[in-house]
Amino acid sequence: MSGETTITIIGNLTADPELRYTQTGAAVAGFTIASSPRVYNKSIEQWEDGEPLFMRCSAWRDLGEHVTESLIRGTRVIATGRLRQRTYETSDGDKRTVMELTVDEIGPSLRFATAKPNKASRGAHNGHDGAPADPWASTANAGASSQWADSDEPPF
């Protein structure tokens, strides 16, 4: 992932995230985050809203499912991910370019709200794209050396 442009955006969801599935069965949530800068105008002694930014986002696999289960329209979120540029052709033959954010991490902002996270149960896959399951996730250390067999601590 070196050389990719990563950004963090803070804003509000413009609608409930929509969960869809690819032909191969991978879940992807699509949503938009609106971010409006606010600046204090000293001459009139008032806050003013700047030009809003509407960033189209996608969250894949388990993260996408968690986003659709946890976040709703209007939720203030903090999201970080990789900025992507995509070019496509309209039905009229015009070429368009859009910027999108592939979200790696997202959560509610706790500046104006509270949240009670619940750990998601592990499904058929662990969200690590084929990586082996976490050996420390279970209490039984099957296959561990006798030195570590009675300990729940990792050997490092």
Backbone torsions as a table, in degrees:
resi	resn	phi	psi	omega
1	MET	NA	9.4	179.7
2	SER	-70.0	147.4	179.8
3	GLY	87.3	-7.2	178.8
4	GLU	-83.7	149.2	179.3
5	THR	-86.6	115.6	178.0
6	THR	-106.3	141.0	178.6
7	ILE	-137.9	159.8	172.4
8	THR	-121.6	133.8	-179.2
9	ILE	-128.1	139.0	176.2
10	ILE	-119.3	127.7	-179.4
11	GLY	-177.2	-165.8	-177.3
12	ASN	-113.4	144.6	175.9
13	LEU	-70.8	132.6	-178.3
14	THR	-82.8	-18.4	179.6
15	ALA	-158.2	167.7	174.3
16	ASP	-62.4	138.4	176.4
17	PRO	-60.7	142.8	179.4
18	GLU	-107.0	125.1	-179.8
19	LEU	-97.7	128.9	176.0
20	ARG	-133.1	169.6	-179.8
21	TYR	-127.3	140.3	176.2
22	THR	-75.9	173.6	178.7
23	GLN	-62.8	-26.0	178.8
24	THR	-87.8	-1.9	176.5
25	GLY	95.8	4.2	179.2
26	ALA	-77.0	131.9	179.2
27	ALA	-78.8	141.3	174.8
28	VAL	-143.3	127.9	177.6
29	ALA	-101.3	133.0	176.9
30	GLY	-113.5	136.6	-179.7
31	PHE	-161.0	166.8	179.5
32	THR	-123.2	135.3	175.0
33	ILE	-108.1	127.3	176.5
34	ALA	-102.2	128.1	179.6
35	SER	-126.3	123.1	-179.9
36	SER	-120.2	120.9	176.6
37	PRO	-72.3	142.0	175.9
38	ARG	-119.8	132.0	177.9
39	VAL	-128.1	148.0	178.9
40	TYR	-90.6	121.0	179.0
41	ASN	-90.6	107.3	-176.3
42	LYS	-67.4	-30.1	-176.8
43	SER	-67.7	-34.1	178.3
44	ILE	-109.8	0.4	178.4
45	GLU	53.2	49.3	178.3
46	GLN	-144.5	156.1	172.7
47	TRP	-80.4	141.0	177.6
48	GLU	-127.9	140.8	176.0
49	ASP	-85.2	137.7	175.7
50	GLY	-88.5	-169.8	179.4
51	GLU	-69.2	124.9	-178.5
52	PRO	-74.0	150.5	174.4
53	LEU	-110.9	127.1	176.5
54	PHE	-109.5	108.9	-177.4
55	MET	-105.2	117.2	176.6
56	ARG	-75.9	134.1	-174.7
57	CYS	-130.6	155.7	172.3
58	SER	-138.4	141.1	176.5
59	ALA	-126.6	130.0	-171.5
60	TRP	-103.4	153.3	172.2
61	ARG	57.4	-131.5	-176.8
62	ASP	-58.6	-40.2	180.0
63	LEU	-59.7	-42.2	178.2
64	GLY	-62.1	-42.5	178.0
65	GLU	-64.9	-40.6	179.3
66	HIS	-66.3	-37.5	178.5
67	VAL	-61.9	-46.2	-177.6
68	THR	-69.0	-28.2	178.2
69	GLU	-80.3	-24.5	-169.8
70	SER	-107.5	-30.5	-170.5
71	LEU	-114.6	145.5	179.4
72	ILE	-131.1	170.4	178.7
73	ARG	-51.9	135.1	177.5
74	GLY	90.7	-14.0	-179.9
75	THR	-64.4	130.8	175.3
76	ARG	-80.9	125.7	-175.0
77	VAL	-128.1	160.0	170.6
78	ILE	-119.9	120.7	-178.0
79	ALA	-128.2	141.6	175.0
80	THR	-131.1	145.6	-178.6
81	GLY	-178.7	-163.4	-175.3
82	ARG	-104.5	126.4	178.9
83	LEU	-77.9	130.1	-178.1
84	ARG	-123.8	142.1	174.4
85	GLN	-110.4	129.3	-177.8
86	ARG	-129.3	135.2	178.6
87	THR	-113.6	137.1	178.5
88	TYR	-143.8	168.1	-179.5
89	GLU	-113.9	131.7	179.2
90	THR	-76.7	171.5	179.3
91	SER	-65.7	-21.4	177.4
92	ASP	-84.6	-2.7	179.3
93	GLY	91.8	2.8	178.0
94	ASP	-79.9	140.5	176.7
95	LYS	-92.7	134.2	179.6
96	ARG	-126.0	149.2	176.1
97	THR	-124.9	132.4	179.2
98	VAL	-127.3	152.8	174.5
99	MET	-106.6	133.3	-179.8
100	GLU	-134.6	156.5	178.7
101	LEU	-111.2	121.0	171.8
102	THR	-90.2	107.6	-170.9
103	VAL	-75.9	131.2	174.4
104	ASP	-100.4	-34.7	179.7
105	GLU	-143.3	141.4	177.4
106	ILE	-153.7	147.1	176.9
107	GLY	-163.4	165.1	178.3
108	PRO	-70.6	145.6	174.8
109	SER	-77.9	135.1	-179.0
110	LEU	-99.5	14.1	179.3
111	ARG	-67.3	-41.4	-177.2
112	PHE	-122.1	11.8	-176.6
113	ALA	-151.4	171.7	173.7
114	THR	-120.1	160.6	178.9
115	ALA	-146.5	148.6	176.0
116	LYS	-122.2	94.4	-177.3
117	PRO	-67.0	144.0	173.7
118	ASN	-119.5	129.0	178.8
119	LYS	-68.5	129.8	-179.9
120	ALA	-74.8	142.5	176.8
121	SER	-74.5	151.1	179.9
122	ARG	-78.2	134.5	178.9
123	GLY	-95.2	-151.6	-179.4
124	ALA	-66.9	-28.7	176.5
125	HIS	-125.7	161.9	-174.1
126	ASN	-103.9	11.6	177.1
127	GLY	79.6	9.2	-179.2
128	HIS	-110.8	25.9	174.8
129	ASP	50.0	57.6	174.3
130	GLY	89.3	-2.2	177.5
131	ALA	-68.1	152.3	-179.8
132	PRO	-64.8	156.0	179.4
133	ALA	-62.5	156.3	-179.5
134	ASP	-66.9	116.8	-177.9
135	PRO	-69.7	-16.8	-177.9
136	TRP	-96.6	1.3	-178.4
137	ALA	-73.1	-26.9	179.9
138	SER	-100.1	157.6	179.8
139	THR	-80.0	-23.1	178.6
140	ALA	-85.7	128.6	-179.9
141	ASN	-98.1	58.8	-180.0
142	ALA	-61.7	132.6	178.1
143	GLY	83.0	-0.1	179.8
144	ALA	-78.4	155.4	178.2
145	SER	-66.5	158.4	-176.6
146	SER	-62.0	-27.1	178.8
147	GLN	-61.4	-35.1	-175.8
148	TRP	-109.1	3.5	-173.6
149	ALA	-62.4	-30.9	-177.7
150	ASP	-98.2	7.2	-175.5
151	SER	-116.9	142.9	174.8
152	ASP	-90.3	-1.8	-178.1
153	GLU	-85.2	142.4	175.2
154	PRO	-68.8	151.6	-175.1
155	PRO	-82.2	47.1	175.9
156	PHE	-151.4	NA	NA
